[in-house]
């Protein structure tokens, strides 16, 4: 695999990943902005509106038809939070040109189609199409209202909200119900134009690609040419939690199984220490041979599920267990024992080596 990065314009970067491991090419665009209470709901709805239609593809049916003509290319978009940033994500995956039954430049069409959807939305009367906005507002309400439906995910969200109360990372990535009614076709379009003009934009293209050809396609794309240079404002450093106090939050619901989440904030933030945290997490709860799985789940049968994950952008570890509610106190005590075990170094060199190997394999898989 070969990776190269090129600045197209200030604040706009092209990332090329050449690999012959796949029969498809993946085109991705990430628009990064600071995560704020004021704009979180606007950012969440924008990809939903943009996917509805563009200048030359008037509606979602025409977009789907265009994808079918590209031998069933796959398109998706959404929003996520990475550290204290909110990221609008767009993907289009096509068959690599050399596997096509006839000679055709599918990577060219794929790049131009995705960039059109993002940067040339369907506009009526200098605003988004009202029908698109109204439909997606209702869908967003359903998404936000449904965040409690998955109790395990909701428990993690609540833990993050409490750990990062009044901080950007504590915000829900899909925003808030009370913001939705104030959104309309006009103010969302004005916000979209500001976002596109000011935010950090990264274009990733991976596959068995020709570097110079891709650079030429992107540099000649009319939507890229219309973009101005910018000094993008986004969060580049973690906001660390300095408090060491412990807080317990319990929410009740009419369910038989409980979801227990413990959030751990790591004070160190150097690059070396982040790698240490990755291995630490893997030994604690990041695999089927971890302490959480083997001791909390298997040996003591206190949890249906027992695992942990490390969020490197926030330098935090979240331990998650699905438990019988009556086992809450016992499970918390046993988890704390495993954390104390880690402090004491009660793990082997073999544990460290195995976790390093497994994380290297996982990292290679996740590059695609």
CORCOR-V254645 format. One record per pair of residues at least 12 apart in sequence whose ideal C-beta (glycine too) atoms are under 8 Angstrom apart, sorted by the first residue. I is the first residue (numbers start at 1). J is the second residue. D is the distance in whole Angstrom. If there is no record, write none. Layout:
i: {I,I}
j: {J,J}
d: {D,D}
This chain:
i: {1,1,1,1,1,2,2,2,2,3,3,3,3,4,4,4,6,8,8,8,8,9,9,9,9,9,10,10,10,11,11,11,11,11,11,11,12,12,12,12,12,12,12,12,13,13,13,14,14,14,14,14,15,15,15,15,16,16,16,16,16,16,17,17,17,17,17,18,18,18,18,18,19,19,19,20,21,22,22,22,22,22,23,23,23,24,24,24,24,24,25,25,25,25,25,25,25,25,25,25,25,25,26,26,26,26,26,26,26,26,27,27,27,27,27,27,27,27,27,27,27,28,28,28,28,28,28,28,28,29,29,29,29,29,29,29,29,29,30,30,30,30,30,30,30,31,31,31,31,31,31,31,31,32,32,32,32,32,32,32,32,32,32,33,33,33,33,33,33,33,33,33,33,33,34,34,34,34,34,34,34,35,35,35,35,35,35,35,35,36,36,37,39,39,40,40,40,40,40,40,40,41,41,41,41,41,41,41,42,42,42,42,42,43,43,43,43,43,44,44,44,44,44,45,45,45,45,45,45,45,45,46,46,46,46,46,46,47,47,47,47,47,47,48,48,48,48,49,49,49,49,49,49,50,50,50,50,50,51,51,51,51,52,52,52,52,52,53,53,53,53,54,54,54,54,54,55,55,55,55,55,56,56,57,57,57,58,59,63,63,66,67,70,70,70,70,70,70,71,71,71,71,73,73,73,73,73,73,73,74,74,74,75,75,75,75,75,75,76,76,77,77,77,79,79,80,81,81,81,81,82,83,83,83,83,83,84,84,84,84,84,84,84,85,85,86,90,90,90,91,92,92,92,94,94,94,94,96,96,98,107,107,107,107,107,107,108,111,111,111,111,111,112,112,115,115,115,116,118,119,119,119,119,119,120,121,123,124,126,126,127,127,127,127,127,128,128,128,128,129,130,130,132,133,133,133,133,137,137,140,140,140,141,141,143,144,144,144,144,144,144,145,147,147,148,151,151,151,151,152,152,152,152,154,155,155,155,155,156,156,156,157,158,158,158,159,159,159,159,159,160,160,162,162,162,163,163,163,163,164,164,167,168,168,169,169,196,197,197,197,198,198,198,199,199,199,199,200,200,200,201,201,203,205,206,238,238,238,238,240,240,240,240,241,241,241,242,243,256,256,257,257,257,257,257,258,258,258,258,258,259,259,259,259,260,260,260,260,260,260,260,260,260,261,261,261,261,262,262,262,262,263,263,263,263,264,264,264,264,264,265,265,266,266,266,267,268,269,274,274,277,277,277,277,278,278,278,279,279,279,279,280,280,280,281,281,281,281,282,282,282,283,283,283,283,283,284,284,284,284,284,284,285,285,285,285,285,286,286,286,286,286,287,287,289,289,290,290,291,291,291,291,292,292,292,292,292,292,292,293,293,295,295,296,296,296,296,296,297,300,300,302,302,302,302,302,302,302,303,303,303,303,303,304,304,304,305,305,305,306,306,306,307,307,307,308,319,321}
j: {17,18,19,21,367,16,17,18,19,15,16,17,18,16,18,211,215,203,218,219,224,224,227,228,229,230,229,230,231,199,200,201,229,230,231,232,200,201,202,203,224,227,229,230,201,202,203,203,205,214,215,218,202,203,204,205,205,206,209,211,214,215,204,205,206,207,367,206,207,208,209,211,206,207,208,208,368,96,206,207,208,368,95,96,99,93,94,95,96,207,93,94,95,96,106,107,110,205,206,207,208,209,91,92,93,204,205,206,207,368,91,92,93,94,107,110,111,114,203,204,205,89,90,91,92,203,204,205,206,89,90,114,115,118,201,202,203,204,87,88,89,90,201,202,204,87,88,118,195,196,199,200,201,82,85,86,87,199,200,201,202,232,234,85,86,87,88,195,198,199,200,232,233,234,84,85,86,168,233,234,235,81,84,85,86,168,169,171,235,168,171,171,86,191,86,171,172,173,175,176,179,140,174,175,176,179,180,183,175,179,183,188,191,79,86,88,175,195,79,140,173,174,175,133,136,137,140,175,180,183,188,79,88,188,191,192,195,77,78,79,88,89,90,77,136,139,140,121,128,132,133,136,188,77,90,117,118,121,63,75,77,117,122,129,132,135,136,121,122,129,132,116,117,120,121,122,116,120,121,122,123,116,120,113,116,117,122,122,75,117,113,113,94,95,106,109,110,113,94,95,100,106,92,93,94,95,106,110,113,91,92,93,90,91,92,93,114,117,90,91,89,90,91,173,174,173,168,169,171,173,313,169,235,238,313,314,167,168,169,235,238,239,313,234,235,173,114,117,118,114,110,113,114,106,107,109,110,207,208,208,205,207,209,213,214,217,217,205,214,217,218,221,217,221,221,223,224,223,223,196,223,224,226,227,223,192,189,185,186,189,184,185,186,188,189,185,188,189,192,185,184,185,185,183,184,185,188,180,183,174,175,180,177,180,174,172,174,175,176,177,180,177,172,174,253,253,255,257,259,259,305,320,322,259,259,260,261,320,261,318,320,172,249,251,261,249,261,262,263,318,263,318,247,249,263,241,263,265,316,241,314,239,235,239,239,314,227,227,228,230,230,232,233,230,232,233,234,230,232,234,227,232,218,218,368,269,313,314,315,265,267,269,315,265,267,316,267,265,324,325,304,322,323,324,325,322,323,324,325,328,320,321,322,323,303,319,320,321,322,323,328,331,332,318,319,320,321,318,319,332,335,316,317,318,319,316,317,318,319,339,315,316,315,316,317,315,315,315,312,315,310,312,315,317,310,312,359,352,355,356,359,310,317,342,308,309,310,317,355,358,359,342,347,351,352,355,308,317,319,338,339,342,306,307,308,309,319,307,308,309,310,355,355,358,351,354,307,308,338,341,342,347,306,307,308,319,321,335,338,306,307,334,338,321,331,334,335,338,321,330,334,321,323,324,327,330,331,334,321,322,323,327,331,321,322,323,320,321,322,320,321,322,319,320,321,320,335,335}
d: {6,7,5,7,7,8,7,4,8,7,7,5,8,5,8,7,7,8,7,7,6,8,6,7,5,8,4,6,7,8,6,7,6,4,7,5,8,5,8,8,7,6,8,8,7,5,7,5,7,8,7,6,6,7,4,7,6,8,7,6,6,8,7,7,4,8,7,8,8,7,6,7,6,7,7,5,8,8,8,6,8,7,7,6,5,5,6,6,6,6,7,5,8,5,8,5,7,7,7,3,7,6,7,8,5,7,7,5,6,7,7,5,7,7,8,5,6,5,8,8,5,7,7,5,8,7,4,8,8,8,5,6,7,6,7,7,5,8,5,7,6,8,7,5,7,7,4,8,7,7,5,7,6,8,5,8,5,6,4,8,7,7,5,7,6,8,8,6,8,5,7,8,8,6,7,6,7,7,6,5,6,6,5,6,4,4,7,6,7,7,8,6,8,7,6,5,7,7,5,7,8,8,8,3,6,4,6,7,8,8,7,6,5,6,5,6,8,8,5,6,7,5,5,8,6,7,5,7,8,7,7,8,6,7,8,6,7,4,6,6,5,7,7,8,4,6,7,7,6,5,6,5,7,7,8,6,6,5,7,7,5,7,7,7,4,8,7,7,4,7,7,5,5,5,6,6,6,4,7,7,8,6,8,8,7,7,6,8,7,7,6,8,6,8,6,6,6,7,7,5,7,7,6,6,4,8,8,6,8,8,7,5,8,7,5,8,7,8,8,5,6,4,7,6,7,6,8,7,7,5,5,7,6,6,3,6,8,4,6,4,8,6,8,5,5,7,6,7,6,8,5,7,4,5,6,8,4,6,5,7,8,8,7,8,7,7,6,7,8,5,7,7,8,6,6,5,7,6,8,7,4,8,7,7,6,7,7,8,8,7,8,4,5,8,5,4,6,5,8,7,8,5,8,7,6,5,6,5,6,7,7,6,6,6,5,7,5,7,7,5,8,7,7,7,8,7,7,8,5,5,8,7,6,8,4,7,5,7,5,6,6,7,7,7,7,8,4,8,5,6,7,8,6,5,8,7,5,7,7,8,8,6,7,7,7,6,7,8,6,7,5,7,7,7,5,8,7,8,4,5,7,8,6,8,7,6,7,6,6,7,6,6,7,4,8,8,7,8,8,8,7,6,7,7,7,7,5,7,4,6,7,7,6,8,8,8,7,4,8,5,7,6,7,6,7,5,8,7,4,7,6,6,8,5,8,6,4,8,7,8,7,5,5,7,7,8,7,6,6,7,6,7,7,7,6,7,6,6,5,6,7,8,8,7,6,7,4,5,4,7,6,7,5,5,7,6,5,7,8,6,7,6,7,5,3,8,6,7,6,7,7,7,7,6,8,7,7,8,4,7,8,8,4,6,6,7,8,7,6,5,7,7,6,7,7,5,6,7,8,8,6,8,6,8,5,6,5,6,4,6,5,8,6,8,4,7,7,6,4,8,5,8,8,6,8,7,6,7}
